[in-house]
Amino acid sequence: MGVNLKMHHVSFYKKEYPRPQLVRDNYMLLNGKWNFAFDEQGTGCADGYTKGFEDKLKINVPFAYQTEKSGIGKEKRVDCVWYSRKVTLTEEQCAGDVLIHFEGSDYETSVWVNGKYIGRDSGGYHRLTFDVTGTVNAGDNVITVMVTDDYSVEKPRGKQRWKDENFGCWYTDTTGIYKTVWMEFVSHKRLANVVTEGNCDAHSVAVSYDVLNCDFVNESYGVKATVSFNGQAVAEITCPVTSAHSGMNIWLGEDIHLWEVGQGNVYEVSLQLISDQQTLDTLYTYFGLRKIVTGNGRFLLNDRPLYQKLVLDQGYWKGSDLTPPSEKALEKDITDMMAMGFNGARKHQKVEDERFLYYADMYGYIVWAEMPSMYKNTENSRKVFMREWKLAVAQQRNHPCVLVWVPFNESWGIEDILFDKTVQDFVNEVYYETKKTDGTRPVITNDGWEHTISDVLTIHHYEQDGEKLHGYFDSVEKCCAHLWQSHHKGAFANGYRYNGQPILISEFGGTAFVKDTVGNNWGYGQGVTDNAEFLSRFDGLIKAIDSLPHSCGYCYTQVTDVQHEVNGLLDFSHVSKFDKKQIKDILGKHGR
């Protein structure tokens, strides 16, 4: 599978469009300057903020107030913040339904329009949508948003700290809007929740969708689907719609084009909701045709063994933390890693901006999609986690680049999984619920160690000596040990055992330069003194894993430095520390 650093956008690509898997033409981005207020006493409602305000601070949305790019840069914890701005709409924009989308807002978000309360939603890692139809008017409108957050460890936090200072591998917290905010102007009768699922063996794709607000008793409806590849029509089909949830199966012809690693082949689809020869709604999406199988010690993509050369990607940027400074920055991380010879990333403890997944789709770049961890296991935290994870899976499932789901990492939030059956049952429930939402991908229940049911066996080990690392895992039996050598953990929770899963070392390396490990800065193990020493150690570690015949790949820590963790291949400004070819030559020299 060759690596192609050139890509072509889908024909309906729109720069900065925040939801590239479901595109419509009528929308308005709301990023930019908003009025902003800290509400340390929680009196904003009583003080009339719900109707809007202008005499406070200004913030640059979508950057969290803790970041430099927000224009505020205040790291002090404030649990309640407010946003307000004026939006001018036309009669045409208000003629149908009007939606406000928040791609990411952490943690509980409440919305008012023109002083009228719209609703609230909680969770920092899924798209929040509010229907403001009938509340907005042609002319000026005031949108007001209140977001509350706290240091609770009963909710998914990922790498956000829960103390007033950075510690360990946890970084500055994120409060409020941190992804794109936008309005969408849609038909009242419209399509929603589109899911595409390709079938390589049958040369087909199943497309399902919800049809909203239609009178199926007194009116007739149909959905017309047009599929194309590289601008050439492949199929066209119109199916009647008689219920709110419907779908169709589309044959793609004898000659099919597979999505491959390094070759992001995708089919484009336009969907039209039709009634009485009128088009009520049109949207555009795309899919990749590919097949994933795990078992018998192998990881297969399109019926061929896949060796994954991944890199851990935490998705932080200097000056903007969890928010990419631009769309180009998302693409650059992918092309930089591909230029170094990696073929994918484990998106660690973050549900990334969906535009990242779009570029990964187009380049043929593997993504492991992971859920940010909670850090306390209670009845409430389990409920909150399950809801947010299912929403995250549903939001990302149409992206062909996503090859693996990772709900848990290193027993965070499920610390007693080794021996506690209640915890094990919860983790297994998450596994089965993930499969229910998407049965096409493998699920790693607890990446790193102490697996229960899991489609892949993954190992985290930061040994810095390649020969020792090889010796620790040079047989399947050692990989499956109850306690790994020179480690405090092992492969499986009590009562579970190896069942032929593919084996990957999904965290290793993490090497930093001694000169960078000053103050609170750190990397894993003994630091290196110069480039030559780093490259020698890196070569030894890659050789150690590549020479394990039962290994199906690895994930090196990590893409960039992140605040006080200084072990990236790029620095925190996302500038490479090395000649990319030096890394690529090492990754390619050992024959895997």
Secondary structure, DSSP 8 states (H G I E B T S, - for coil): ----------TT--TT-S-TTSB-S-EEE--EEEEEEE-TTS-TTTTTGGG---SSEEEEETS-TTSGGGT----S--SEEEEEEEEEE-TTTTSSEEEEEES-EESEEEEEETTEEEEEEE-SSS-EEEE-TTT--SEEEEEEEEEE----SSS--TTB-SSSS-BTTBB----EE-S-EEEEEE-SSEEEEEEEEEETTTTEEEEEEEEES--TTT--EEEEEEEEETTEEEEEEEEEE-SSEEEEEEE--SS----BTTB---EEEEEEEEETTEEEEEEEEEE----EEEETTEEEETTEE--EEEEEE---BTTTBTS-S-HHHHHHHHHHHHHTT--EEEETT----HHHHHHHHHHT-EEEEE----SS--HHHHHHHHHHHHHHHHHHTT-TTEEEEE--BTTTT-GGGGT-HHHHHHHHHHHHHHHHH--SS-B-SSBTS-BSS-SSEEEE-----HHHHHHHTSSHHHHT-SS-TTSS--SB-TT----S--EEEEEEE---BGGG--TT-B-SSS-BSSHHHHHHHHHHHHHHHHT-TTEEEEEEE-SB-BTTB---SB-TTS-BSS-HHHHHHHHHTT--
